Amino acid sequence: MSAGTKHLRDFIRRFRELGAEDFAEVCVEPVIVGTMIVGEVAAVPRRERRTHKATGDTEYLPTGSVIERVWPIVRANFLRDDALILVGQAASCDIVIPEYTLSQQHCGFTVTRPQQLVDLGSLNGTSVEGNNLAPLAPHALRNGDHVRMARLEFVYYTARGFAAQIAALAS
């Protein structure tokens, strides 16, 4: 079920059509699910920069563009020969999220299992369960981990964990 970005309701509908067993068979890759936008944004002084510095984290700003969106963690560019599934604003990334607080190449998921997340020296940082990641230091992910990229919050699910989450939401 990796046909690009979809909404949770699309997966719930598909679950109801297929049933739990068949849905679990087609749900084969891990995903991130958008949950919220956090904080305020202050412009970085350099005019050519398209990324903005995020400051603070007290104000929660819900948005329909990210909330409950599902991004399969799969390689989109098979011509690249590296060990990461890239996330960022750049069209060359495997997971493209046009959010101006994300760096062009913000972070990456390892293609190996168990999956790890690596911050690529992003301006606004990446954190897992509230712990900021050091640039280029892999961090092991677990099903249900809360991941923050700049001001965007996601939940990471393994394929099996996502199938179970959809089953719970569908009932």
N, C-alpha and C positions, 0 to 999 in steps of 0.2 A: 504494500500500500504506500509506495513512495512517490506518488505522482505529484510531487511538489507540496507547497504549503496548503493546508486545509484548516478547517475550523473543527473544534471538538464535536459540534453537532453532526458534522459529516461522518465522523467515526462512529458516533452513537447510532446514527441511522443505518450505517453499514453493518454494525454489530447486530441490530435487530433483524436485518435482512438475512444475514448468514447464520446467526446463532453463535454461541460461545466457542464451540469447538472449531468450526470453520474460520471464524474471525481470528482466533489465535494462530491458525496456520498461515494466514496472509499477513499477519502483523509480525514482521520478522526483523525490523531494525529499531534501534533505540530512537527516542525522540526528545525534543525539548518543547514544552508547552508554555506560552507566554501567560504570565499571571498579572503583572502590573508595571507601571512606570512610576519611579520613585524620585523625589527631590526636585530641585530647581536647576536651571541651566544658566551659566554665565559664559559669555562669549570669550573665546581666546583671542588675544590682541592681533595675532598675525592674520592678515586679510586672506591669504591664499589657503589657509587651513579650512577644511570642510567639517572637521570634527570640533565640537565645542566641549569645554570643560564643565563637567557636572559638579555641583556643590551642594552640600547638605543632603539629608535624607529624611526629613520630617514630613514633607507633604507628599501624599499619595495621589497620583494623577491617573485615573483610569482612562483607558482609550480603547476604542473598538478595533483599532488596527493591529494591536498586539495581543490583547486579552483573549485567551482561549484559542489562539492560533497554534497549530502544531507544525513543527519543522522536523521532518525525518533527518536523522544524522547519517547521511550517505554522501559519498563522493559524487559530485556533479560533473567535475572536470577530470575525465579519465586520462587526459594527456599529461597531467602533472604526475610526477613520480616522487612524492614525498609521503611522509608518515602521518600527515595531519589532514583532517577534514576541516577546512577553513571557514570561519564565521566572520562577517564584517560587512561594510558597505560596498566594497569593490565588486564589480561584476565578475571578476576572476575567482571569487570565493565560492565554495560549495553551497554554503547557506548564506544568502544575501538578505540582509535586513536593512532597509533604507532608513535607519535611525541616525540622526546627525550627531548623537553623542558616542556612537560606536566608531572605532577607528576603521580605516579601510580594510586592514586585516587585523581584527581585534583579538581573536583567540582561535584555538583549534582543538578538535577532539581527535584522540589517537584512533587509528583504524583497528588496532589490536584490542582484544578483550582480556581482562576487564578494561573498560573504557576509562581514559584519563582526559583531563582538560588542561590545556596549556595557555596561559596568557602570553600574547606575542609582543609585549611591551606597549600595550595600549595606553592611551592618554588617561582614560577614565577607569581603568582597571577591571579586573574580573575577580569575583569571590564565589566561594562555595560554602554554604551554611554560615555566612557572615565572616568567613576567614578570607582575607585578601590573598590572592595568589601572587607569588613572586614571579617576575617575568621569566619565561622559558623554563619554569620548574613544573613538571607534570604533577597533577593532583588526581588521585584515584576517585572515581565517582561511584556512588551507590544509588540504587533505585530510590526515587523520591527526594534526592538532594535538591536544595534550592540554590540556583545559580544566578548570579547577578553579573550582567555585562553592561558596564556604564550605568545608565539609569533604568535598564530593563531587567525585570525579574522573570525567571523561568523555573519550571520544575523539570528535572531530568528523569526520564523513565527508561528502563531497559525495555526490550520488546515484550517480554513476559509481564513486566510491571505495568506497561501501558495497556496491554490487553485486559489485565485485571482491573485497572482504573476505569476503563471504558465500560466493562461489565458492571461495575458498581454504579456508574453514572446512568447506565441504561435501565437499571432496575428501579 
